[in-house]
Amino acid sequence: MQLAFKCNAFAGRKNAIEYAASSISNAGFTSIGLVYDLPYLWHSDATPTGTAAIARILMRKYLAVASVSSCTASGYYRSLDDLTPPGQRFGPSFASQNHAERQLRIDHTKMVIDFATKLGCSFVDISTGYQPCDLDFATTWRHTRDCLVDICTYAEQRNVFINIEYEPGTFGRGGLFVGSALTALAMCEDVKSPFLGINLDLIHAAVCGEDIPATIRLLQNRLHVVEFDDMHTLVDQHGILRRKHEHIIPGDGELATQYPAIFGALEEIKFRGPVVVELYNHFDKDPDEACRKSYAYLMKNFGKYFA
């Protein structure tokens, strides 16, 4: 498996990629997860000159690119001086009722695929975004599937794997569309491309109430990328146990008790893809310390799994 740290922990800084690369390398990581959205990367970075500059930054820090996330495309809707993380601003969506918006997201994703290819990366992550309020499920599904068929045809020609990162939240009209492992797997089966798979974010799976080791076994060779993090549970005002959608340092939360079973399941399915630590909500805390602690904890306790 390939251990990496995602750059979105370093939002809020100008030259976020250069800063992130330095911190991630200094912590001991040899791979980085990139995010193709503001404030990290945008279209100027996908030009030959821009891509070469990014490649030089990463080469100086001996960092390979584990994956490129294009789950959000908020750069179409916000200013260049907004240095906050994209959050839930998904941008133009595959599920949009508007054909031009769907085509924009297709073209955008193809641009990200080309960008990843130039950096020697074989994994591009996507999100389906929201189901429009005035669109039924079947039509939304068809729009999304058709977009992914187009994208996967393009990706296959470049030997790049596309990975659906499903998000927990409110589903149905106006809510998030693909929001569980089963739904993501069904979309993969409908698209019928060997180059479409799934990015399993541990916290997303936990908030969805999924048994993570069982989900890993269910996904099998459709599992291309794992995003690694930790979380807390809480009891709400009604006394109901809730899983909090947060991304905290591995080992600092309650999910850590499941890590041995999670790595065991990954070994069982012979997973050899990227394991990317994602702590974007540490951007306004101490991301450098979070990066160092993550690497130290994972290598001390699970280093045998990482080449």
C-alpha positions as CSV (number, residue, x, y, z in Angstrom):
1,M,0.0,0.0,0.0
2,Q,1.1,3.6,-0.6
3,L,0.8,6.0,2.4
4,A,0.1,9.6,1.5
5,F,-1.1,12.8,3.1
6,K,-3.7,15.0,1.4
7,C,-2.8,18.7,0.7
8,N,-6.2,20.1,1.8
9,A,-5.0,20.3,5.4
10,F,-3.0,23.3,4.3
11,A,-5.7,25.6,3.1
12,G,-5.6,29.2,4.2
13,R,-2.1,29.7,2.9
14,K,-0.8,31.3,-0.3
15,N,1.2,28.8,-2.4
16,A,-0.6,26.0,-0.5
17,I,0.9,23.2,-2.6
18,E,4.5,24.3,-2.1
19,Y,3.9,24.7,1.7
20,A,2.0,21.3,1.8
21,A,4.7,19.5,-0.1
22,S,7.4,20.7,2.3
23,S,5.5,19.8,5.4
24,I,4.3,16.4,4.1
25,S,7.9,15.5,3.1
26,N,9.4,16.7,6.3
27,A,6.9,14.5,8.3
28,G,8.3,11.4,6.4
29,F,5.6,10.8,3.8
30,T,6.8,10.0,0.3
31,S,3.4,10.6,-1.4
32,I,0.9,13.4,-1.5
33,G,-2.8,13.6,-2.3
34,L,-3.6,16.6,-4.5
35,V,-6.9,18.5,-4.7
36,Y,-7.8,20.1,-8.0
37,D,-9.8,23.0,-6.7
38,L,-9.2,26.3,-5.1
39,P,-7.3,27.3,-3.0
40,Y,-4.8,24.5,-4.0
41,L,-4.8,24.1,-7.7
42,W,-6.8,25.5,-10.6
43,H,-6.7,25.8,-14.4
44,S,-3.4,27.8,-14.6
45,D,-1.7,24.8,-12.9
46,A,-3.0,22.4,-15.7
47,T,-1.1,24.3,-18.4
48,P,2.3,22.8,-19.5
49,T,4.1,25.6,-17.6
50,G,1.9,25.2,-14.5
51,T,2.2,21.4,-14.5
52,A,5.9,21.5,-14.9
53,A,6.2,23.9,-11.9
54,I,4.1,21.6,-9.7
55,A,6.2,18.6,-10.8
56,R,9.4,20.5,-9.9
57,I,8.0,21.3,-6.4
58,L,7.1,17.7,-5.8
59,M,10.4,16.4,-7.2
60,R,12.4,18.6,-4.9
61,K,10.6,17.0,-2.0
62,Y,10.8,13.4,-3.4
63,L,7.0,13.2,-3.4
64,A,4.9,11.0,-5.7
65,V,1.3,11.9,-6.4
66,A,-1.0,9.2,-4.9
67,S,-4.3,10.6,-6.1
68,V,-5.9,13.8,-7.5
69,S,-9.2,14.8,-6.1
70,S,-11.8,16.5,-8.3
71,C,-14.7,15.9,-5.9
72,T,-15.3,19.6,-5.8
73,A,-15.1,22.3,-8.4
74,S,-15.9,25.4,-6.4
75,G,-13.4,27.4,-8.4
76,Y,-16.1,28.1,-10.9
77,Y,-18.2,29.9,-8.3
78,R,-15.7,31.7,-6.0
79,S,-12.9,34.2,-6.1
80,L,-9.2,33.4,-6.3
81,D,-8.5,35.1,-2.9
82,D,-10.8,32.8,-1.0
83,L,-8.3,30.5,0.8
84,T,-10.8,28.4,2.7
85,P,-11.3,24.7,1.9
86,P,-14.0,23.9,-0.8
87,G,-16.2,22.1,1.8
88,Q,-19.5,21.0,0.3
89,R,-19.2,23.4,-2.7
90,F,-19.3,20.7,-5.4
91,G,-19.6,23.1,-8.4
92,P,-21.2,22.0,-11.7
93,S,-22.6,18.6,-11.2
94,F,-22.9,15.3,-13.2
95,A,-26.4,15.2,-11.8
96,S,-27.4,18.7,-12.9
97,Q,-30.7,19.2,-14.9
98,N,-28.8,21.6,-17.1
99,H,-26.9,19.9,-20.0
100,A,-24.3,22.7,-20.2
101,E,-23.4,22.3,-16.5
102,R,-23.1,18.5,-16.9
103,Q,-20.8,19.0,-19.9
104,L,-18.7,21.5,-18.0
105,R,-18.1,19.0,-15.3
106,I,-17.2,16.3,-17.9
107,D,-14.7,18.6,-19.6
108,H,-13.4,19.7,-16.2
109,T,-12.8,16.1,-15.1
110,K,-11.1,15.3,-18.4
111,M,-8.8,18.2,-17.7
112,V,-8.0,16.8,-14.3
113,I,-7.3,13.3,-15.8
114,D,-4.8,14.9,-18.2
115,F,-3.2,16.8,-15.3
116,A,-2.9,13.6,-13.2
117,T,-1.4,11.8,-16.2
118,K,1.3,14.4,-16.6
119,L,2.3,13.9,-12.9
120,G,2.4,10.2,-13.2
121,C,-0.7,9.6,-11.1
122,S,-3.3,6.9,-12.0
123,F,-6.1,7.8,-9.6
124,V,-8.7,10.7,-10.0
125,D,-11.4,11.0,-7.4
126,I,-14.9,12.4,-8.1
127,S,-18.2,13.1,-6.3
128,T,-21.6,13.1,-7.9
129,G,-22.8,16.1,-5.9
130,Y,-26.4,16.9,-5.2
131,Q,-29.7,15.6,-6.7
132,P,-31.5,18.6,-8.1
133,C,-34.7,19.5,-6.2
134,D,-36.8,19.4,-9.3
135,L,-35.4,16.1,-10.8
136,D,-36.5,12.6,-10.0
137,F,-34.1,9.8,-9.0
138,A,-34.2,7.9,-12.2
139,T,-33.4,10.9,-14.4
140,T,-30.6,12.0,-12.0
141,W,-29.2,8.5,-12.1
142,R,-29.3,8.5,-15.9
143,H,-27.6,11.9,-16.2
144,T,-24.8,10.8,-13.8
145,R,-24.3,7.4,-15.4
146,D,-24.0,8.9,-18.9
147,C,-21.5,11.5,-17.7
148,L,-19.4,8.7,-16.1
149,V,-19.5,6.6,-19.2
150,D,-18.0,9.5,-21.2
151,I,-15.4,10.1,-18.5
152,C,-14.4,6.5,-18.1
153,T,-14.0,6.0,-21.8
154,Y,-11.6,9.0,-21.8
155,A,-9.8,7.7,-18.6
156,E,-9.3,4.2,-20.0
157,Q,-7.4,5.6,-23.0
158,R,-5.0,7.2,-20.5
159,N,-4.9,4.3,-18.0
160,V,-6.4,6.4,-15.2
161,F,-8.8,5.0,-12.7
162,I,-11.9,7.1,-11.7
163,N,-13.1,6.7,-8.1
164,I,-16.5,7.7,-6.7
165,E,-16.1,9.2,-3.2
166,Y,-19.5,8.9,-1.7
167,E,-20.5,11.5,1.0
168,P,-22.8,11.0,4.0
169,G,-25.6,13.5,4.4
170,T,-29.2,14.2,3.5
171,F,-30.4,12.2,0.5
172,G,-33.2,12.6,-2.0
173,R,-34.2,15.8,-3.9
174,G,-31.9,18.6,-2.9
175,G,-29.6,16.3,-1.0
176,L,-26.4,14.3,-1.8
177,F,-27.0,11.8,-4.6
178,V,-24.5,8.9,-4.3
179,G,-24.1,8.5,-0.5
180,S,-23.3,4.9,0.3
181,A,-21.0,2.1,-0.7
182,L,-24.0,0.1,-2.1
183,T,-25.1,3.0,-4.3
184,A,-21.6,3.7,-5.5
185,L,-21.1,0.0,-6.3
186,A,-24.4,0.0,-8.2
187,M,-23.3,3.0,-10.2
188,C,-20.0,1.1,-11.1
189,E,-22.0,-1.9,-12.2
190,D,-24.3,0.3,-14.4
191,V,-21.4,2.1,-16.0
192,K,-19.6,-1.2,-16.7
193,S,-16.1,0.2,-16.9
194,P,-13.2,-1.6,-15.3
195,F,-11.7,1.9,-14.8
196,L,-14.5,3.1,-12.5
197,G,-14.1,2.3,-8.8
198,I,-14.6,3.7,-5.3
199,N,-12.7,6.0,-2.9
200,L,-13.6,4.7,0.6
201,D,-13.3,7.5,3.1
202,L,-13.4,5.8,6.5
203,I,-15.3,8.6,8.2
204,H,-17.9,8.7,5.4
205,A,-18.5,5.0,5.7
206,A,-18.7,5.2,9.5
207,V,-21.2,8.1,9.5
208,C,-23.3,6.1,7.0
209,G,-23.4,3.3,9.6
210,E,-21.4,0.9,7.4
211,D,-19.3,-1.9,8.8
212,I,-16.0,-0.8,7.3
213,P,-14.2,-4.2,7.1
214,A,-17.3,-5.8,5.6
215,T,-17.6,-2.9,3.2
216,I,-14.0,-3.4,2.1
217,R,-14.7,-7.0,1.4
218,L,-17.9,-6.1,-0.5
219,L,-16.1,-3.6,-2.8
220,Q,-13.2,-6.0,-3.6
221,N,-11.4,-4.8,-6.8
222,R,-13.7,-1.8,-7.1
223,L,-11.8,-0.3,-4.1
224,H,-9.1,1.9,-5.6
225,V,-8.3,4.5,-2.9
226,V,-8.8,4.6,0.9
227,E,-8.9,7.9,2.7
228,F,-7.8,7.5,6.3
229,D,-8.9,9.5,9.3
230,D,-10.5,9.2,12.8
231,M,-13.7,10.4,14.5
232,H,-15.7,10.7,17.7
233,T,-19.2,9.7,18.5
234,L,-21.5,11.7,20.6
235,V,-24.9,11.3,22.3
236,D,-27.4,13.9,21.2
237,Q,-30.1,15.6,23.3
238,H,-32.4,12.7,22.8
239,G,-29.9,10.2,24.0
240,I,-29.2,8.8,20.5
241,L,-25.6,7.9,19.7
242,R,-24.4,9.9,16.7
243,R,-21.2,9.5,14.6
244,K,-19.7,12.9,14.1
245,H,-18.6,13.8,10.5
246,E,-15.1,15.1,11.3
247,H,-11.6,14.2,10.2
248,I,-9.3,14.0,13.2
249,I,-5.7,12.6,13.5
250,P,-5.5,8.8,13.2
251,G,-5.3,7.4,16.7
252,D,-6.9,10.3,18.4
253,G,-10.5,9.1,18.1
254,E,-12.8,6.0,18.5
255,L,-12.4,4.6,15.0
256,A,-8.8,3.6,15.8
257,T,-10.0,0.5,17.6
258,Q,-11.1,-0.8,14.2
259,Y,-7.9,-0.1,12.4
260,P,-6.4,-3.6,12.8
261,A,-9.6,-5.1,11.3
262,I,-9.6,-2.5,8.5
263,F,-6.0,-3.3,7.6
264,G,-6.8,-7.0,7.9
265,A,-9.6,-6.6,5.4
266,L,-7.4,-4.6,3.0
267,E,-4.8,-7.4,3.1
268,E,-7.5,-10.0,2.6
269,I,-8.6,-8.4,-0.7
270,K,-5.0,-7.7,-1.7
271,F,-5.5,-4.0,-1.8
272,R,-2.3,-2.2,-3.0
273,G,-3.6,1.3,-3.8
274,P,-3.1,4.6,-2.0
275,V,-4.0,5.1,1.7
276,V,-4.4,8.9,1.9
277,V,-4.7,10.7,5.3
278,E,-7.2,13.5,4.9
279,L,-7.5,16.1,7.7
280,Y,-8.9,19.2,5.8
281,N,-10.6,20.5,9.0
282,H,-7.1,21.0,10.5
283,F,-6.4,23.9,8.1
284,D,-7.1,26.5,10.9
285,K,-5.4,24.5,13.6
286,D,-1.9,23.0,13.3
287,P,-1.7,21.0,10.1
288,D,2.1,20.5,10.4
289,E,1.7,18.8,13.7
290,A,-1.3,16.8,12.5
291,C,0.8,15.6,9.5
292,R,3.7,14.6,11.7
293,K,1.5,12.8,14.3
294,S,-0.3,10.9,11.5
295,Y,2.8,9.6,10.0
296,A,4.4,8.7,13.3
297,Y,1.3,6.9,14.5
298,L,0.6,4.9,11.3
299,M,4.2,3.9,10.8
300,K,4.6,2.8,14.4
301,N,1.4,0.7,14.5
302,F,0.8,-0.3,10.9
303,G,4.1,0.4,9.0
304,K,4.3,-3.2,7.9
305,Y,1.5,-2.6,5.4
306,F,3.3,0.2,3.6
307,A,5.9,-0.4,1.0
